[in-house]
Amino acid sequence: MRLRTSSHDGPGFRRVRCGRGFRYADTTGEPLTDAGQLARVRALTIPPAWRDVWICPWPNGHLQAVGTDDAGRRQYLYHEQFRAEQEKAKHEHVRQIARTLPELRAEIAGDLAGRGLSRVTACAVRLLDLGFFRVGSDRHTRTSETYGLTTMLREHVTCARDRITFSFPAKGGVETVRVLVDDQVGTVARALLRRARGGDRFLVFHEGGHWHDLHGDDLNEALRRLSGTDVTAKDFRTWHATVLAAVALAVVDGTARDSETARRRQITRAVREVSHYLGNTPAVCRASYIDPAVFELFDQDVTVAPALTRLGEHGDFGRPATQGAVEAAVLDLLDGSRG
């Protein structure tokens, strides 16, 4: 289907409360009676709680519905084909970023030996890369007392020998514990925890005679500067989710994938494992993070298992499990899926 651009500023259908249900008005305000249009509108499954609902009058509009949720936020429902195209473009973008990670990591290693803002942002980027953190939002911290990497407090972080432990309420109030091992980050973390001033935040830097909090915008700007491309913290989580899923499926025993039902079960298990690392629900993890090509290839009995076997024989086990040669194997797998 060829999609057309649609906008909620243009003509559209309206949803009107009617008893316990709804009725719909067409672009002229008259009752919508066309059976085909009514079936399409109902199939959108617009949440009942949405107010001020606008509905696209065209079946092929890229934007199908807009409404306001209980929190006063505008919410959007896009055409399924448009969402699929956007997801495909997103994962291709993430693959391109993954190819730049070796150079980015080398830059970070150098900056971690520096001072000031560059050292703290390098520490934050390394933590994103190792710990799958959300970047954090000042607004969410104020309104719900939940934390991400840039909003974490010193009380959420402890260092013992070579281990750095983060214990904090993450998005949704989920109590989260992450334990990382990294010599360079450990050195920076201990210095940040020992400082006499600079407030309660963990990630701060000293510049111009004053202490400053590191914010999400600072971190994303540093990512773009260091990588030379449009990369965000979420891209890290998306890439690592894909790698973790690919590895989880690669270690599935042959007898556990010899039927469609068995493969569905293993995919569900892999998604659940990845969601544990990311701190998302399995549904969100599968829909928004893991590249679906990993599942499509698994259905064809194509995984990174051969590469993992070779790494088992000659691998550098001192590197984090989702980096280096494992990532290269996943990239090769995904590139091969494009023919």
ZITAPE-V962936 format. One record per helix or strand of 2 or more residues. SS is the DSSP state (2 for helix, 1 for strand). FROM is the first residue (numbers start at 1). TO is the last residue. If there is no record, write none. Layout:
# ZITAPE-V962936
ss: <SS SS>
from: <FROM FROM>
to: <TO TO>
This chain:
# ZITAPE-V962936
ss: <1 1 2 1 1 1 2 2 2 2 1 1 2 1 2 1 1 2 2 2 2 2 2 2 2>
from: <13 21 35 51 63 74 80 116 138 154 157 163 171 175 183 204 210 216 233 254 260 282 293 305 325>
to: <18 25 43 55 68 78 111 131 144 156 160 169 173 181 194 207 213 227 250 257 278 288 299 314 337>
